[in-house]
Amino acid sequence: MSELRIASRYAKSLVELAKQRGNLKDVCNDIIEINNIAHSNHDFRALIKSPVITSEVKIEITNKIFKNCNQLTIDFLNKVFQSRRENLLPEICFSFTEMYNELNGVANATVVTAMPLDESNIQKIKNYISQKINKPNVHLNIKVDKGIIGGMIIHYEDKLLDMSIKSELHKLKLSLN
């Protein structure tokens, strides 16, 4: 079975359990924290990927690191380590977040502009994306790249809307050749 499928099954189990217990939001916050640590902390990544360190030691260390997390999250982490699936933790976190966002109508999008956006333009972009994908909540990751000269690039779900001047100039150059 592929690693992504395994990670997805673990994430789905956690989503269902958290929904049943009524603490899905708290568990989601824990998973986001775990994911951030798994991506930013080299020592933690080395711990979860080490074949030399026993599951018991890994459980003991992670229980200390995440002692403030919801008990369901801690129990889930223990199960992942007992099953020797800790190397899939980043993928499990990603799958969980995707499922949580789908359940709650949340979409993530990236907007690249040549200049910083003001609040009214940010809201207009959020409304535009929200209407296109029929999800009420849109979280924007806004980046400024002077290299696009002007306009903007919007990336959401599997779509890319490139309205940058750089792109238009490139298209014009290709059509002239």
C-alpha positions in Angstrom: 0.0 0.0 0.0 1.4 3.4 -0.9 2.6 5.8 1.9 0.1 8.5 0.9 -2.8 6.0 1.2 -1.6 4.9 4.6 -1.2 8.5 5.8 -4.7 9.3 4.5 -6.2 6.4 6.4 -4.5 7.5 9.7 -5.7 11.1 9.1 -9.2 10.0 8.3 -9.4 7.9 11.5 -8.2 10.9 13.6 -10.8 13.2 11.9 -13.6 10.7 12.6 -12.6 10.2 16.2 -12.2 14.0 16.8 -15.6 14.6 15.3 -17.2 12.0 17.5 -15.6 13.5 20.6 -16.4 17.0 19.6 -12.9 18.3 19.7 -12.0 18.5 16.0 -10.9 22.1 16.2 -8.5 21.5 19.1 -7.0 18.4 17.4 -6.6 20.4 14.2 -4.6 23.1 16.1 -2.5 20.3 17.6 -1.8 18.8 14.2 -0.9 22.2 12.8 1.6 22.6 15.6 3.0 19.1 15.1 3.3 19.7 11.4 5.1 23.0 11.9 7.6 21.3 14.3 8.1 18.4 11.9 9.0 20.8 9.1 11.0 23.4 11.0 13.0 21.3 13.6 15.8 19.2 12.2 16.2 17.3 15.5 12.5 16.3 15.6 12.7 15.1 12.0 15.8 13.1 12.8 14.0 11.6 15.8 11.0 10.4 13.8 13.0 9.0 11.0 15.6 7.2 13.1 15.4 3.4 12.8 17.8 3.1 15.8 15.6 4.8 18.4 12.9 2.6 19.8 9.2 3.4 19.6 9.1 3.6 23.4 11.7 6.3 23.5 10.1 8.2 20.7 6.8 8.1 22.5 8.4 9.3 25.7 10.1 12.2 23.9 7.0 13.3 21.9 4.8 13.1 25.0 7.1 15.6 26.6 7.2 17.8 23.6 3.5 17.8 23.0 2.3 17.6 26.7 -0.1 20.6 26.2 -1.9 18.9 23.3 -5.3 17.3 23.5 -5.3 13.8 24.9 -6.8 12.4 21.7 -3.8 13.9 19.8 -1.3 12.4 22.2 -3.0 9.0 22.1 -3.0 9.2 18.3 0.7 10.0 18.2 1.4 7.1 20.5 -0.5 4.8 18.2 1.4 6.1 15.1 4.7 5.4 16.9 3.6 2.0 18.2 2.7 1.1 14.6 6.1 2.2 13.4 4.5 4.8 11.1 6.2 7.9 12.5 8.1 8.5 9.3 4.7 9.3 7.8 3.8 11.9 10.4 4.3 14.9 8.0 2.0 13.2 5.4 -0.5 12.3 8.0 -0.6 16.0 9.2 -1.0 17.2 5.6 -3.9 14.8 4.9 -5.6 15.6 8.2 -5.4 19.4 7.4 -6.8 18.8 3.9 -9.7 16.8 5.3 -10.4 19.4 8.1 -10.4 22.2 5.5 -12.8 20.2 3.2 -15.2 19.6 6.1 -15.2 23.3 7.1 -15.3 24.8 3.6 -11.8 26.2 3.9 -9.6 26.9 0.9 -6.0 28.0 0.7 -4.7 30.2 -2.0 -1.5 32.0 -2.9 -1.5 35.4 -4.4 1.7 36.9 -5.9 1.7 40.7 -6.6 4.3 43.2 -7.6 3.3 45.5 -4.7 1.7 44.9 -1.3 -2.1 44.7 -1.3 -4.5 46.8 0.9 -7.3 45.2 2.9 -10.0 46.0 0.4 -8.1 44.3 -2.4 -7.4 41.3 -0.2 -11.1 41.0 0.6 -12.0 41.3 -3.1 -9.6 38.5 -4.0 -10.9 36.3 -1.2 -14.5 36.9 -2.4 -13.5 36.1 -6.0 -11.9 32.8 -5.1 -14.7 31.9 -2.7 -17.2 32.3 -5.5 -15.1 30.3 -8.0 -14.7 27.3 -5.7 -17.9 27.6 -3.6 -16.1 27.6 -0.3 -16.9 30.3 2.3 -13.5 30.6 3.9 -10.4 31.4 2.0 -7.0 31.8 3.6 -4.6 33.8 1.5 -0.8 33.5 1.4 0.3 36.8 -0.1 3.7 37.2 -1.6 5.3 40.2 -3.2 7.5 39.7 -6.3 8.6 42.8 -8.1 9.7 40.5 -11.0 6.1 40.1 -12.2 6.2 43.9 -13.0 2.5 44.4 -12.3 -0.8 42.5 -12.1 -1.1 39.3 -10.0 -0.8 35.6 -10.0 -3.5 33.6 -8.1 -3.0 29.9 -7.3 -5.8 28.0 -5.7 -6.7 24.3 -5.6 -5.2 23.1 -8.9 -5.8 26.3 -10.8 -3.3 29.0 -11.8 -4.6 32.4 -12.9 -1.7 34.4 -14.3 -2.6 38.0 -14.9 0.9 39.4 -14.5 2.5 41.9 -16.9 5.5 39.6 -17.1 3.4 36.8 -18.4 1.6 39.0 -20.9 4.9 40.3 -22.2 6.2 36.8 -22.6 3.0 35.8 -24.6 3.5 38.8 -26.8 7.1 37.9 -27.4 6.2 34.4 -28.4 3.5 35.6 -30.8 5.9 37.9 -32.5 8.5 35.2 -33.1 
